[in-house]
Amino acid sequence: VRSGPVRSLELLRLSDLATGCVVVLGLDALLWTLAGFLLVQSECASSSSLLAWLWTFRVLSWVLLHSVVQVVSPVKECPALKRWVATLCLVTPVYESLKAMVPLSQAHNAAVPDPGKVILAALASCLACLLWEWVFTGDGRARGDATARALLMRAMRYSAPDYLHLGAAFLFLTLTAVCETYMPYYIGKVVDILSHKYEYSTFMWAIVCMGLFSLGSSLFGGLRGGMFMCSLCRMNKRVRHMLFQSLMKQDISFFEENKPGSLSSRLISDTDKMGRSVAMNLNVLLRSVVKTVGMLWFMLGLSWQLTGLTCLEMPLLALLQNSYNSYSQLQDSQAETKELASEIIFTMKTVRSFNAEENEWRRYQGSLEKTRQIRHRKGIYSATHLLLRRMVTLGLKVLMLLQGRQLIASNLLSMGNLLSFILYQKDMVTNMRQLVYIYGDMLNTVTASVKVFQLLDRKPKMKEVGHLAPPNLEGKINFCNVSFFYPSRPDILALKGVTFEVHAGKMTALVGPSGGGKSSCVNLLERFYEASEGEVLLDGEPIHQYQHQYLHRKMAMVSQDPVLFSGSVRHNIEYGQPGCSMDMVEDAARRANAHNFICKLEQGYATDVGECGGQLSAGEKQCIAIARALVCQPLILILDEATSSMDINTQHAVQDVLAGKEGQTVLVVAHRLQTVEKADHIIFLQDGEVVEQGTHQQLMESRGQYHRLREEPKSCPRMSETKL
Ligand SMILES: Nc1ncnc2c1ncn2[C@@H]1O[C@H](COP(=O)(O)OP(=O)(O)OP(=O)(O)O)[C@@H](O)[C@H]1O
């Protein structure tokens, strides 16, 4: 919504522009009249000298009108007005020169064209400039469209590497359009030959030409389509790759804010639409433009009066098309419905266990109903739009036939020429309609590009990663007065000035009630998020100054609910260390107590674990996740409730292995306090603060929160009983 002052400024600017236009048109009319008086129709002069005179006169008019615009017009610095003055002055000499080149036109035989042509030239220049400002500059329409145009241009720039394909496509397109443009001309010629004096050779020549142009248009048309399709596929692949790279760099909070469904839709359907908006629509747009220009040339050669009538249809169609636009609304609603369906299907177990099928069914029905209503509205708009469009076309056709009859009666047009003109006009209208439609469609499909560009341009909010990669690392971690909130909940501090040390080569445990901040510490250590205050140090250096690959080679984490990827057990274990030997995989699996159950699987290490490891139990998944961490031989091992789903024997076996490695720093997050007794250091976190820390012995002796929780766990309401 534009504010009042901005709108009044725009209106003022428009009224200034209108004044400038009126001044220029008035002066131009005066110049034409003067020229008419000074140079009375000179029939005797040659057409080339008359053209030279016309060019001189119009160039001088341009200089004069341009100066007038500079000095007199209220909008002195308006480039649009200057562009229009240049077009107005040059359109007539350009038209007359082109017309002189067209074989079937009569030679120019007057110094000053008749008033009808002068008025048509003024109208054409106005229309051309309005179209130019509307399409290529921000002056013509609302700012939203200007943005869409900029986006469209950007989408086109992504096609730049395919310039060879696009160049070839454009060449074939031009050849197709030229062939198609000549066809009606030769059809008219054949009719004239048949209806007047029949000559075998001229007739055959016209037929051969028609055949050749028809063959050419089919051949070049096919090649053009193929080239555009090829560049579309290449562009799709390129943009998807770039988008995926950009997604991989984003911070974790971004993935929390954006649902997987909408991100994958961005990656697949939006990139596809963006490609279509460029390659496919550009194909049709260019074809229509080239054909329209070619046909206009021929049509002007046949009759300027009939051409004027045909051209009237363009702005009328554009006006109608403008009011017919609800595509993006439909798109959004369809995306919402799709999102909802995938969410319900994904959470089917929960839905079933809470007997919520009916609720979800109703929710989905509501979403479907919303889409239906939008479709319904669009249908009504579409029908009205079609009716009005047909009425405009029919009205203009009737006017054209009446005018054509008059021209034939006054011997200004032959029957064959009228037939050619009608064929051109039919094609021309289709072209113009396509032009208007395609432009609107390009602006609409470009809204899909907005989302793609937003993702491509998004810079991760994390600090720049550093370059530290020391050959020797001790593995000492320090949290120095760290405060932190999650970007999705900026009003609640998850950590409040937390300070503690994780000693190198020792086992440290983070314990405390739910929501205390244990996982938040791990998240900061893994650099999933950035601390809002304070610093996390590794061997005395801020953790963000370490190289990303180096850091994650030295540090491995196993979370409570590990994610496995569809593929074999081996693929999942060697995930962090691709290409490692089978011995290393088996060794890691043995230490994680996974080897035995893996051997019992149908295909051993080659068994597929299913989507997200769905074919394994939660405890088995944890064992494989631990093996995956161990295969990397990390210096720092982080275990966030990593053994919570295992049976007690497996848990003890794994914990002994995990605690036993010399020189390895182990950070354990645990709810079961029995499991951390052996830790060298225990830190108790509650409500985002370090409440107490020490060895198990020290904490039991101090009889604080740790002691309370250990001795009487039920007194702590937020500590879930199952976990204890
Ligand atoms: N992704 C998130 N977005 C917003 N807030 C979060 C997020 N994860 C955790 N929190 C909030 O941060 C606070 C600390 O949570 P955290 O997960 O660190 O606790 P925890 O001690 O690990 O709990 P638990 O033992 O239940 O895993 C809680 O208030 C929690 O609601």
The ligand as a MOL file (V3000), in Angstrom:
LIG
                    3D

  0  0  0     0  0            999 V3000
M  V30 BEGIN CTAB
M  V30 COUNTS 31 33 0 0 0
M  V30 BEGIN ATOM
M  V30 1 N 15.0710 -25.9000 19.0160 0
M  V30 2 C 14.6380 -25.1670 20.0350 0
M  V30 3 N 13.9900 -24.0190 19.8100 0
M  V30 4 C 13.5430 -23.2590 20.8060 0
M  V30 5 N 13.7300 -23.5490 22.1010 0
M  V30 6 C 14.3660 -24.6950 22.4080 0
M  V30 7 C 14.8540 -25.5660 21.3920 0
M  V30 8 N 15.4520 -26.6180 21.9940 0
M  V30 9 C 15.3500 -26.4060 23.3120 0
M  V30 10 N 14.6960 -25.2610 23.5670 0
M  V30 11 C 14.4320 -24.6890 24.8740 0
M  V30 12 O 15.6820 -24.4010 25.4940 0
M  V30 13 C 15.6700 -24.7390 26.8510 0
M  V30 14 C 16.8120 -25.7180 27.1460 0
M  V30 15 O 16.5750 -26.9210 26.4320 0
M  V30 16 P 17.6240 -28.1010 26.3180 0
M  V30 17 O 17.1720 -28.9950 25.2370 0
M  V30 18 O 18.9830 -27.5400 26.2500 0
M  V30 19 O 17.4370 -28.8030 27.7280 0
M  V30 20 P 17.9630 -30.2320 28.1960 0
M  V30 21 O 18.5630 -30.0130 29.5300 0
M  V30 22 O 18.8270 -30.8280 27.1620 0
M  V30 23 O 16.5930 -31.0030 28.2780 0
M  V30 24 P 16.3530 -32.6150 28.1210 0
M  V30 25 O 17.0500 -33.2570 29.2550 0
M  V30 26 O 14.8870 -32.7630 28.2280 0
M  V30 27 O 16.8790 -32.9860 26.7780 0
M  V30 28 C 14.3010 -25.3240 27.1240 0
M  V30 29 O 13.5260 -24.2800 27.7220 0
M  V30 30 C 13.7440 -25.6800 25.7750 0
M  V30 31 O 12.3480 -25.4890 25.7410 0
M  V30 END ATOM
M  V30 BEGIN BOND
M  V30 1 1 1 2
M  V30 2 1 2 3
M  V30 3 2 2 7
M  V30 4 2 3 4
M  V30 5 1 4 5
M  V30 6 2 5 6
M  V30 7 1 6 7
M  V30 8 1 6 10
M  V30 9 1 7 8
M  V30 10 2 8 9
M  V30 11 1 9 10
M  V30 12 1 10 11
M  V30 13 1 11 12
M  V30 14 1 11 30
M  V30 15 1 12 13
M  V30 16 1 13 14
M  V30 17 1 13 28
M  V30 18 1 14 15
M  V30 19 1 15 16
M  V30 20 2 16 17
M  V30 21 1 16 18
M  V30 22 1 16 19
M  V30 23 1 19 20
M  V30 24 2 20 21
M  V30 25 1 20 22
M  V30 26 1 20 23
M  V30 27 1 23 24
M  V30 28 2 24 25
M  V30 29 1 24 26
M  V30 30 1 24 27
M  V30 31 1 28 29
M  V30 32 1 28 30
M  V30 33 1 30 31
M  V30 END BOND
M  V30 END CTAB
M  END
